[in-house]
């Protein structure tokens, strides 16, 4: 099982990146880890709704004019680095 997976969600109000962790006890730690990105407006820990999903997810809201595809790639790289270190 992978330590995480991320998805881009295109909502009409604000596109977000959802991060689903294999170990939900790491939600707060990963949230803190990602807060160093200046392109991120805020990160929320939310309850997941739907089948075959983790109970919780991190929802990443980006600042305006940020390229969501580049940010997803940067976040994924940062998370792979994080999980390799720990």
KASUL-V630894 format. One line per field, one symbol per residue. phi: phi as a letter, one per 30 degrees, with the letter a starting at -180 (. if undefined). psi: psi as a letter, one per 30 degrees, with the letter a starting at -180 (. if undefined). Layout:
phi=???
psi=???
This chain:
phi=.ddabbbdcccddadbccbccdcddcedddededdddddddabbcbddbkdhbddbbcccccddicdddddddddeddddeedddc
psi=klfllkkkjjlfejklkkkkkejfffeeeeeeefffkffkelkkjlkkkllhllfllkjkklllgkjeeeeeeeeeeeeeeefee.
